[in-house]
């Protein structure tokens, strides 16, 4: 994929290659270069046909970037395994167009293994369970064994006569956006997702949905990610952490709060204190308050 400075800036600072279909699983890819702040360029690989499908690949790719014709500035070889919940940023270039009139990006990919779970169709003689995400009027088919094992919500549902095995009675899920539910399904299928790359609103909705579905597997994975956030960001998750019973996260947040922030959580500030659910959280707040006196 080659572009000039003039063409790139005239194309809304985004350039995409023609879609290419590769692999036995017919993955449709598109290489994308997009300008960011400070004239940086993100080079990413976008999966075009991933709706209602869960993807995992073990691969090797070689990314080459050249100025003009022969002046190679970057050659990066990576071998890893990854899921494709969203676009994969392969590299960020620091103001590359300032040094050249022409930029050429090459990407070669080799697949070793791949795995695709298609949630869009009901497999014959399967125990798949149809779930309608009412927020976007979409239906996915998920194995009952996975849902019942990981989510207490569905475990209780399957004990009802209305939802006997091989029954095609559909469950209409009023709560939760579609992509947040897909993120949870990645985790329930044992496919790791780099949560740092997930849209913040999708992630927040997924945390709330996992709590609603009583999905401890996802809650634990979400908590593990949240524990890595910077102090300023992690503090905003206090009430959610308490509501979703993320004990480690609650204690981590309290440990980095200032005296004024802790005071705002005491019984004298009922607006906040009344929203605290766990008794342990109340005890932790008071202990932290005593430490700061």
N, C-alpha and C positions, 0 to 999 in steps of 0.2 A: 504494500500500500504506500503510494507516494503522493506527497502534496507539496505545494509551494506556500510560502508565507501568505501571499495574497489570497490564494484559494482557500486556505484554512480559515483565515479571519473572515472571509466572505461567506463561509458555510456555517455561521452561528458557532464558530470555534468547535466544531465537532465533525469528525470524518469517520465513516463506517465502510468496511469492506463489504463486498457482496457476500451473502450467506453461503456457507459451505456445509454440506452434510458429510459426516465422517463416522466411522466405527460401525460395528454390527448393530448397535442400538439406535442408529439413525439420528445421532445428535446433530442438531443444526446450530452452527456457530457463526459468530460475526465479530471481527476484530474492530475495536472502537478506540479512537484517539479523541480525547476531550480536553479542552483548555480549562485550567483552574486558575485560582487567584495567583498573582505574581508571575503570570505567563508560564506556569508549570503545565505539563501535559500528562494526564493519566492515560496509560495504555491498558485497556481491559479486554477481556474475552467475555462476550455476552452469549448466553444460551438462549436461543430464540423460541424453542418449543417445549419449555419446561413446565407449563401450566398443568396441574394435576399429575405431575410425575416427580419422583424423588430420584436424584442422580448422584452417583458416586463414581469416581474414576481414579485409577492409578496410572500416572502418565509421566512423560518427559517432554518438556518443550524447550525450544531454543528461540530466544527473542534477540533479534539483531536490529539495530538502529544505525542509519547512515545519514550523514550530511552530504549533500550533493550526490556524487556517484560512487566514489571510492573511499571517501573519508569515513571510516567506521568509528563510531564513538562509543558503542556499547554492544557487547555480545554476552548474553546471560543464559546459562543453562540451568534448568531446575528439574529435579525429579522428586515427585511427591504424590500423595493421594489427597483428594479433596472432594467435598460435596459441592453441588452447584445450586444452592438456594438462591443466590443472586449473582450478579456479575463478579468476575474475578479480576481484581486489579493486578496486573502483572508487573507494572513498573511505573514510577512517576519520574518524569524528566524535568530537570531544572532549567527553565527558560531556553529550550533548545533552538527555537526559531530566531533568537537574537544573533546566533552565530552562523546562520546559513539561510539561503533562499529556498532550499529544497530539503525535505525530510522524508526519508524512506524507512518504513517499518516492515520487517519480515518476521513471520512466526511459523515455525515448523513444530508439529505435534506428533508424538507417538504414544499410542495407548497400549498399556499392558493388561489391564483388567478394567472392566466397567460393570456397573450394576444399576439397573433401572427398575423402580417400582411404579407401575402404571396404576394410578388411582381413578382413572377416568371411566373404566369399564368393569362390569361385573364378570368375573371369570366363571365359566361353566363348572357346576358341581362344587363351588367354593363356599366357604363360610364367611365371605366378605359381607360387611354390614354397610348399607347405604346411609350416608349422613348428608343432609342438606344444610349448607351454610346460608342461612336466610339473609344475612347482610348483603350478599352478592348473588344470591339465587344460584349457587353452584352445588353440584353433588359430587362427592367422592366416595369410593368404596374401599373400606379398610378391613383387614382381617379381624374378626371378633377376638381371636386369642390375644392379639396385641393390645386392643382396646381394653378388654376385660382384665388383663394382667396388670396393666400400668395405671389405669384410671378407675378410681372407686365409683365415679359417676356412671360409667358404662357397665361396670360390674353389677351395680344395683339394677341398672336398666335391663340387663340380660336375664335377671332373675324374675322378671315380670312375664306373665303368660303372653303378653302382647308382642314380645320380641323373642320368641323361641328360635332355636338354631335353624338355619336355612329359611326362616321367614324373611320375606323381602319388605316387611314393614319398615318404612323409612323414619329415621330420627331427624327431626327438624331442630337444628341448633340455633336458637335465637341470639345467643351471646357469642361474640367473638368474630373479628374479621377473618376472611378467607386465608390470607397469607400468614396470619398469626397461627392459625390452626395447622397449616402446612409446615410451619417451623416446628411445632410440637411433634408432628408426625415424623419428621426427619429424626428427631431424638428417639422416639419410640421404636423406630426401625433400626436404631443403633448407628445412625450416620451422623458423624460429627459435623457441626456447622461452626464456622468462625463467627461468633456472635459480634465481634468488633465491626464486621462488615454489614450487619443487618440494620436496616432503617430503624431509627430510635422509636418511632411510634409503633411499628410492627412488633418490635421487641417488647415494649411496655404492654401492649395489648396481649401479647403471648403470655406474659407473666400473669396477668389478670385471668386469662382464659385457663391456664394450667391450674390456677388455684380453684377456679369454678369447677373444673373437671376432676379435681382432687387427684392430680397427676403428680405424684411425688418425684418421679424420675426427672421430669422437666423442671420442677421447682428446684431440685438439688443442682441441676446443671446451670440454671439461671443464677442461682445464688453464688455458685462458684465463679461465674463470670463477673457478677456485680462486686464481689470482694476484691477484684483487681482494679476497680475504678479509682481515680484520684479522689482525694478527700472532698473537694468541692462538689463533685458530681455524685458521690455516694450518699451525701447527706440528704439529697432530694428523694431518696428511696425509703426514708424511715417508716412512714405510715404503711406503705405497700409491703415492706419487709415484715412488719409486725402482723399485718392482716394475712399475709401468705405464710406465716409461721417460719420465717427465715431467721432462726435464732442467731446463727453466727453473724449474719449481716447486721441484725439489730445491734448486737454487742460491738461490732466493728464501728458502726456509725456513732454510737454513744461514746466510744473511746476517742473519737476525733472531734467531738462537739465542744464548743466553748461553754463557759459558764452561762452566758446569756442564752445560748441556744438550748441548753439543758433546762434552764429556768422556764422557758416557754413551754416545756412539756410537763411541768408539775401541776398538781391539782388546782393551784391558784389560776391556771390558764385553762379553764374547762373546754374551750374551743378545740384545743389540741388533745388534751388528756382524755377526753371522752371518746376519742377515736381509737385509743389504744386497746387492743383486744387481749393480748396474752398477759396473764398474771405475772409471768416471769419478766415481761418487759417493764411492767410497773416497778418491780423490785430492782431491775437493772438501772432504771432511771434514778431511783432514789439512792442507790449505791454510788452511781456516778456523781450525783449531786453532792454527796458527802465527801467524795474525793476532791472535789473542786473548792470546797469551803476553806 
